């Protein structure tokens, strides 16, 4: 079986995937709250420790290949053997305020390091992203994964390294995803129970891998991938040139990934659970409590932000319409509906750009909640598809490994065969009518919220 591992922002997950594309076993490793404070504080040693825990829990004897994806564009300065030299420059912390102008998601971070930590910059033998640091520690070989040629400007090129006078020796060669990095080496830094010679597969960025693992590789298909942040990714045949969406090359050449980025949905929901003292509740308890609050019942509107179209970005948020009789589950329904309204608005933007929306493939932690999936269907009015393996990053990595092992001719063939839809959730007419009215009210209220923000006392 393939050991697929994904390094997330607040946790890392691993699973053994069978040749038929089923999840045989699964383990999740959470990162402590202290490690998530931001501002150059995340210890990358947690990735190595997490990998060892996943391997110990799932067992190495069945592993035929290792495939690792991770959040990007996180970056770590490291020694030649992959040993980290400092905390990670995480993808969601702002190190891009330097004077360097580049399409690269990585070079502004390295320039920040050169300007602010010059001794550390000089000590670094390599600059590695989070899956690549584990590749190096397992095999002794360093690479940087590019999904396809169209992504080179967003990673780095020789000409740009020359332009900005970076040391080329610190930048590993680019290799295509779905290729073999190298076999596990007994002499590499990370000592494991894996057999020496086990192939390690290049997978790279988790959001790209999730497109493959959700089956969003045909024009018109959408992957709604939710974790700490949420990306609603539309597989398109052409770019739209609209500033409301982010457009990048797709995992497959010739296609475009048009996405709406909801930067705070998962972290917002965790904030709500902490605010209401539910950290020790399991998610089902929280969801059952929220589900017990009727959609038709009056409860507050929640505005994660007060900055126009970006109302889903959690900053300077507010509840409106609070009453004394309301409790934690009314607040929870308000928070979830706000996220659902942001998803609906994202789909509306796609349709305004002549990208028709029929259904939504969900992936990530939210995809495991029947309550949340039904609410999304009701709010958006679209069918929600639940894959057999909800953690699309794991299955996507398994698809890439299956190609590298010669089981499939190409990525599209692997994805079409291994991605299976186990459930379809349809919008309920009576709930959709309720949410149509609420959404109209919410959108109108957004305009008032933006006006209020202009006079908000805390606004600088």
N, C-alpha and C positions, 0 to 999 in steps of 0.2 A: 504493500500500500504506500501511498504518497503521504509524507508528513508535510502538511501545509501549515504555515505559521504566518500570522499577520500582526505587525506591530502597530497598535493604535496609539492615540494620544493619552488616554487614561488607563489602558490595559493592553495586553497582548493575548491573542487567541491561537490555539493550535488544534488541529484535527487530523485524524487518519482518514484518508479518502480512498475508497475502493476503486478498482478499475472501471466499475459501472457508474461512478459518480455519486455514491452514497457516503454519508458521514458515518464512519464506523465508531469513532470515539472522539471526545471533545474535552478540552480543558482551557480555562481562562485564568489569567494571572492579572490581578488588579495592581495598579501602582498607588503608592501611598499619597495622601493629600499633600504632604510636605514636598513631594517630588514634582507637584503640578503647579507650583506657585508662579512659574514663569520667570522672565528676566534672567536668563542664563543660569537656571537652577536645576535642570533635569539631569540626573546622573545616568549616562548611557550604559553603565554596568548593569542596570536593571534589565536591559534587553538580553544580555548574556545569561543572567540569573533566571529570567523568565523562560528563555529557551530551554535551559537545563531542567527546570521544573516541568515544563510541558513534556519534554522527552521522557523524563523519569515517570511521569504519570501515565503517559500513553504507551510507553514501551518502545524500545528501539529494534526489537527482533523482527518486526514485520515491515520495517521501513525500506522501500526500494529506491526512494529518492527524497530529497529535501527541497522544498520550494518555499521561499520567504518573500513576503511583500511588506510594505511599511509606509507610514505617513511621510509625505514629501511636501515641501522641500526642506525637511530637517537635515541638519549637517553637523558633523563632529570632526574636529581635528584629531588625528590619530598617529600612532607609530606605524612602522611598516607592517607589523604583525597584526594590526587592527586594535591595539590597546588604546583606549581613549585617553586623551591628554587633558580634557576639560569637560564641563557640562555641555549638553547639546544645545545648539542654536535651533530651537524648535520652529516648526512651520508657522505656528500661530502667534509667535512673538515678533515684534516689529524691529528688525535690524536693517531695514532698507532705507533708513533716513540719511544714508551717506550720499556723497556726490556722484557715485557711480550710476550711470544710466545704462540699463541693459535689459534685454528680453529675458535673460536668465533668471530663474527663481533662486539660484544658488550663489552666483557671483556677488550680488550685493551683500549677502551675509559674510562672505569671505573678505570682502573689502572692509566691512564693519570691523571684522576681527583684526585685519591689518592695521586699521586706524586706531582701534581702541585697546587691542591686546597684542602689540607688536612682538613681544617676546614669545608669546604662545604661537603666533602666526609663523615665526621663524623656526620654532621647534617642530612644527607639524610636518611629518613625512608625507601624510595623505590627508585629503579632505573626503570624507565618506558620508553618505546618507545612511539611514538606520538599517535597511535590509542589507546594504552593501558592507556594513561593518561586521555583520554576522557572517556573510560570505567569506570575508577575509579571515575572521577568527576561526572558521571551520576548515578552510582549505589552504590558507596561506597566500591565496591569489586575490588581488584587488581589481575590481571593475566598477564601472558605473553603468546602470541599465538605462537604455533608451527604448521606449515602446516601439518607435519606428523613426525613420529619418526626419519626419516633420517635427520631431521633438528636440532635435539637436540645438536649435536656437534657445530653447527654454532650459537647457542643461548647460552646456558650454561647448565651444568649438576652439580649435587651435588659433584661429584668427582673432577671436575675442580674448583669449588668454594672452596673446601677444599684445593686443591693443591696450589692455589694462595692466600689462607687465606683471602677470602672475607667474610663479614658478611652475612650469609645465610638469615637472617631475612629481608634484604633489597632487596631480589630477589624473585619476585612473583612466584607462582607455574605455570608450563607450562600447558596450556589447548589446545586441538585440535581446529583448525579453523572449523567453522560451528557448534560450540557448543554455548549454551546460557551462557553468562558471569553471568548475574544476571538481575533482573528487574530494571527499572528506579526507584530511591528512592526519595521520597519527602525530605528526610533529608540529601541527598548527597550534595557535594559542589556546583555543577552547577545547578542552578535553571532554569528550562525551563517550557514551556507550554505543554510538553509531559505528558500524563497520567501516574501516578504512577503505576507500574506494567508492563509497556511496556517492552518487552524483548530486551536486548542489546546483539547483536551477535558478537562473536569473529571472526574477519577476518584477522587482522594482516597485513603482508607486502603487499604493493600494487603490486609489480611485480608478486608475486605468484597469487594474486587475479585476475590480468589481464589475466593470462593464462586461468583461468576458464571462465572469462567474454568474451573472444574472441573465445572460443571453441577450443583452442590449447591443447586439452587433448587426442588426438589420435596420435599415431606414424606417423611422417611425416608432421604434421601440424606445421605452424610457426606463431608466434605472433610477429609482429614488433611494439613495444610499444614505443612511442616517447613522451617525455616531456622535462624537462631540459636536461636530458640525453636520450639515446635511447638504448634499448635492443632488439636484434633480437634473439628470443627464439625458439629453435627447440625442439619439443617433440620427444625424442628418446627412444629406448628400451634398450640402453646400453651406457656406457661411452666410450669416444674415447681416452682419455689420451693425448690430444694435447694442448700444452701451448698457442696456439693462441685463444682458446676458454675457457670460464669459464663453469665448469660443476658442477651442484648442483642437489640434488634430485628434482623431479618434484612435483607439487601439489598433484599428485596421486602416491601412493606407487607402486613400480615396474617399474616406468618410470624415465627417466633422462632429465633434462632441460639443453640442450647444448646451450650456448648463446655467441653471439658476442656483446661486450659492446662498444658503441660509446658514450663516456662519455660527450661530449660537444655539441651535435647537436642542441638542443633547445636553450641553452644559446648562442651558436654561431649565430643562426639566430636573436636572440634578440640583440646581439652586432651589427650585420649588420644594423638592423633597427635604432638603436640609432646612429650609425656612420653616417648614411645617413639622419638623421633628420626625421625619419618616426614613432617616438614613438606615435604620435597622429593619425596616419593613422590607419584605421581598416585593418585587415589582408587581406581582399579581395582586397583592393586598392593596397597593396604591391604585392599580387599574380597576379593581373591583369596586373600590370606594368611589372613584370618579364615575364609573359606569352606572352607579346607583343614583346619581344626580340626573334627573330627566333633562334631555336636551331642550325641552320647551320651557323649563323653569327659568325664571329670571336669576341670573348670577352675573358677576362683574364682567366687563370687558377687560382684557389685559393687553397692553401695548408694550412690547419688549423695548421699543425705542420710540423716539419722537422726531424722527428725521425723514419724513416723507416715505418714498417707496421702500426704504430699508427698515421698515417697522419690525422686521424679524431679527435685527441685529441688536443683541442685548446690551443696551447702554442708555441710561436715563429713562428707564421704563416706568410704567405706572399702571395700577388698577383703577378702574373707574366704575362707580356704582356699587361700592361696598356697603353692606348692611350688617347689623349686629348678629343676625341669626345665621350668617354664612360661616362655614368652616373650611377646613383644609381641602375637602374634596370639591367644594364649589370653586375654590381657587384653582385646584388642579384641572377641573374641566375648562376653566377660563384660559389657563396656560396652554392646554392641549388644543383648544379651539383656535387660539392665536397662531399656533404652529400650523394647524390645518388650513387656516385662512391664507397663510403665507404660501403653502404648497399650492392651494387653489389659484392664488394670484400668479404664481410661477407658470402654471399650466395655461392660464389665460394669456400670459405674455407669449408663450410658445405659439398659441393659436393666432394671436395678433400678427405673428411673424410668418404665417402660413405654414406652420408646423402642426398638423392635426394631431390631436391627442385622443386615443381610444382607451388605453389602459395604462396601468402603472405597475411596474415590477418593483417590489420593495426589497430592500436588503439591509442588513445590520440589525442592531438590537431591537429597534422598533418593530421590525418584521416578525418578531417572535410573540408579539402581543395581539391576540384576536380583537381585543377592545380597541386598540389603536388602529389596527387595519380597517375595522369596520367604520370607525369614525372618519378615517381618511376617505374611504369610499363614499360615505354619506355627504361629507363636506364638499368633495370635488365633483361628485356625480360621475366618477369614472370607476371602472372595474379595477380592483387591486389583485395582482397576481402574486402568490406566495411561492417562492422556489422551494424545492425539496431541501436544499442547503441554504438557510437564510443568510449565513455569513458568506456573502458572494466573493469576498477576497480569498477565502480558503478554497472554494471550488474553482475560482479563476486561476489561482496558482496551480491547482491540480490539473487544469486544462493545459496550462503552459508546460508543466512537467510531462504530461502525457504526449505532447508534441515532441518535446526534447528526447523522450525515450523511444520515439518512432511509432507510437500507437496510432497517431493521426497524421495526416498529410499537412494540415495547417490549423491555425487557431480557430477559424470559423467552423471547421468540421468538428473539432473537439468540443467547442461550446454548444453547438447545435445538438450534439449527441449526449453530452453529460449534464447539461442544465435541464432539469425537469420541474415542471410546475405541479405542485401538489394540491393547490387549492386556489379557487377564484372567489373573491368576495365582491358582491354586487351592491350598489347603492340601494338603500331602502327608500321607497318613494316618499313616505310620510316624513322621514328624517331629512331627506334631501330638501323637501319643501320648507321645513323649519330652518335649515341651514342657509337656504337661498335668502330668506328674509333676514336672518342674522348677519349674513355676510354683507348684504347691501347696507345694513345699518352700520356695520363695522367699518366698511370702506368710507362711508360718509363721516363717521366719527374720526377717522384718521386725519381728515383735513382739519378738524378742530384741534386735534392733538398737536399737529404741526404748528398751528397758530399759537397754542398755549406754550409750546417750547420756546417760541421767540421771546416770551416774557418770563420764562421759568427762572426763579431766583438762583438756581444752581448753575445756570448757563454762564459760561465765561464770555 
